[in-house]
Amino acid sequence: DMTAGLNLGEYSAYVASEAMDFEEAVALVQKRGKFMAEAVPSGEGAMYAIIGLDTALVEEACAEATAEGDGLAVPANYNAPGQIVIAGHAQAAKRAAALPLKVSGPFHTELLQPAAEKLGPELDKMHISPMKMPVYTNVDASKVASEQDIIPILKKQIVSPVRWEQIIRNMAAEGADTFIELGPGKTLNGFVKRTLKGVV
């Protein structure tokens, strides 16, 4: 009835909706990964998972860490109530954080603007078809209004926080009561159950 994907999974959601061709999407995400890896040298950026804190406190900690002058620290993924991922320059993110993630880059922050600029022309080459089902975007958690919006959204996605918690709430508001995760684990199902009660 509707679909969404966290981070890279948003591309899978567009493929599932038949807006994107599978082979084209795979080639694109390979380039996306390369551009992201090149955007910030290894060791200069970091991501941390913050567990059990109120969203406002995490945002405040990031603002304070950034104000200290060691660089940028911002929320990068709003996964579920009590689970937010922050990212930014290594020292600033470390100052604001608790539990490091096993990733090297400050994904979904403005530090990846160089990657977004390289990805833009590649996205412009994509052939986009009408969506056969609604897709919710990471950028603002809303339903994508038209296939013409997909490329502009994906240009923003690489530097925007992932609003997964709000995506799940918006899907539920549209009537979703059963969520099926396609992938190697059950992480997103866990986020859904933390966000909504009484869904499967």
Secondary structure, 3 states (H helix, E strand, C coil): CCEECCCCHHHHHHHHCCCCCHHHHHHHHHHHHHHHHHHCCCCCEEEEEEECCCHHHHHHHHHHHHHCCCCCEEEEEEEECCEEEEEEEHHHHHHHCCEECCCCCCCCCHHHHHHHHHHHHHHHCCCCCCCCCCEECCCCCCECCCHHHHHHHHHHHCCCCECHHHHHHHHHHCCCCCCCCCCCCCHHHHHHHHHCCCCC
